[in-house]
Amino acid sequence: MPDPSTYRPSAGTIPEAPGVYKFRDPGGRVIYVGKAKSLRSRLNSYFADVSSLHPRTRQMVTTAGAVEWTVVSTEVEALQLEYNWIKEFDPRFNVRYRDDKSYPVLAVTLNEDYPRLHVYRGPRKKGVRYFGPYAHAWAIRETLDLLLRVFPARTCSKGVFKRHGQIGRPCLLGYIDKCSAPCVGRVDEAEHRGIVEDFCDFLSGKTDAMVRRLEKEMGAASAELEFERAARLRDDIGALKRALEKQAVVLGDGTDADVVAFAFDELEAAVQVFHVRGGRVRGQRGWVIDRLDDADESPVAALVDRFLSQFYGDQVELAEEGSPVPKEILVPELPGDADAVADWLSGLRGSRTALRVPQRGDKRALMETVERNAKEAFTQHKLRRAGDLTARSAALQELQDNLGLDTAPLRIECVDISHIQGSDVVASLVVFEDGLARKSEYRRFALREAATEGDVASIAEVVRRRFAKYRGETGGQDPTPGIDPETGKPKRFAYPPNLLVVDGAGPQANAAADVLADLGVTDVAVIGLAKRLEEVWLPGDPDPAILPRTSEALYLLQRVRDEAHRFAIAYHRQKRSTKLTASALDEIPGLGQGRKAVLIKHFGSLKRLRAASIDEISGVPGIGVATAKAVHSALAGEPAAHPRAGEQQQ
């Protein structure tokens, strides 16, 4: 693994001007392209402290073998050059927003003599105009079925079109007036293209003008006593309005905007985009991507920056007609070079594009909706991986192979420690069986002996207590070790894990292994999982094992570790809440431990007790009026009066 210090540029040689930089691996291949307002500031951030970098950024700088840069005049030029180089070199560490083929779109083949309307999935092609994406293919077909009454354009494949032209008879849609039948010459090429262009104008948001034109034609037909034509136009207007009703109105001012939101963890991010045209949500799309943050930007700002440059650059290249860049782009946080990005987007669009964070009103409400969709998509992504039996089996097999285990670790336990500066130290132990959490087996520990000696000693105490209990439950002359003779059910620590994971690096893994050796437990493998680098540490090994970022084994270990972390934090917060509650009531004179417990049990929390009135507090059995007044005054921040002795037990 290359050491970044071996290729770090000499001090003072990096210019402070804006520019674009490239990281290359030892073989010379470009692995990352980035831009910067100040090349010196940005590049120095990659070399200052490698351990503080985001895991994927750290992996990039330790994979690279050289860095080079190009100075440009403005930040806008840097954006354009960065985008061009990403397209040219396709660096492995740059995020790419490729079209998600799971979302169908409505395609219009404007590159054909007789354009065709059809549902399409796949990569974009030049000469084809796309509308959407839609959540479901049936939504496109319903909309298309309504609009074909007004815009009877061709929807058949090339083979069908050619065959009906040869036999001189249109298909069923031609007979029911949902196709203008260009195959048999009912309309010529120019007339058919005019129908298709009207269709595109309608879907592009020019809906009101289209409806007004038809209403005017209907009025004229009625005035000329052409009632059949007027009735047909009336039905066409109704079809257009029904098509519009299928798309919810979210903004009343005819806004053309894209609304972007993210949900992410340390390794991945879910991106959701709502396309609003004419005040209506015309489409939605989403991706789940790997994160790669810049050291001098917040995570959200870095995600926004990468999305804007990658997504809209690709869309403009594929657009045959019109610009896919809207008048307004709403984001959760502005990137550091927001003005330069806005200027670059405006250049792509050909007119001004506003980049802003919505603060209130309908746009803020829509942003919250997109954020909820991003969180839901991220949750579903994780659940799909966790619930995939094939992926879980592959993860267990990879763990067996990479860790050199005799069998696949069907039962995995993980220990994590939680505290604040050494106070209220607690630990969690979570259990996964066959790659799934078994919450009934979770355990938590309040640490006493090693609470002040650091995480390594705390890990050792938890492992000692857990496996001492296991040895006690499975030892002796019991004919059915580990089974409770009264209930016939397994005892709490009856089964050992195949793999014990501790949250930490080599010292934590060594401490856990030493405890198991002292207890004579030889059939449990131990590893440490270091959160910052996602490294797997084996006891006694001076160097960690690096699992591929895309491996199911690493994903499973991360889920186990994160669940242990969540469970430990929940227990720690509970202990702190109880401690804070007790300390607040300790300040009240004349209130003993028994009545404090009664008050907390009655109200459920200190917050509810603080909101209670004197009458409500005095209504608790064993609490007199004077004591209730003292409690109410103390919790309200007033000096508490000592209740009279005769009133304390009322």
Protein Blocks (a to p, Z undefined) as FASTA:
>chain_A
ZZfklmgccehkacfbdcddddddfkopafbdcddfblklmmmmmmmpmmlpcfklmmmm
mmpmbdcddddfblklmmmmmmmmmmmnopakbccddddfkbccddddfkbmbdcdddde
ddddehiacedddfbfklmmmmmmmmmmmmccdfbdfklmmmmmmnopacfklmnopagh
lmnopacfklmmmmmmmmmmmmnopamlmmmmmmmmmmmmmmnopaklmmmmmmmmmmmm
mmmmmpccfbfnlpacddddddddfkbccddddddeehiafbdcdddddddddfkbcfkl
mmmmmmmmmmmmmmmmmpmgdjfbdfbdcdfbdcfklmmmmmmmmmmnopacdddddfbh
jllmmmmmmmmmmmmmmmmmmmmmmmmmklmmmmmmmmmmmnopabdcfbacddddddee
hiaiacdddddeehiacfklgccdddfklmmnojklmmmmmmmmmmmmmmmmmgcjbfbg
hiafklopacfklpccfbdcdeddfklmmmmmmmmmmnopakbccddddfklopacdehi
abdcdddfkbmklmmmmmmmmmmmmmmmmmmmmmmmmmmmmmmmmmpghiafklmmmmmm
mnopaklmmmpcfklmmmpghiafklmmmmmmmmnopacddddfklmmZZ
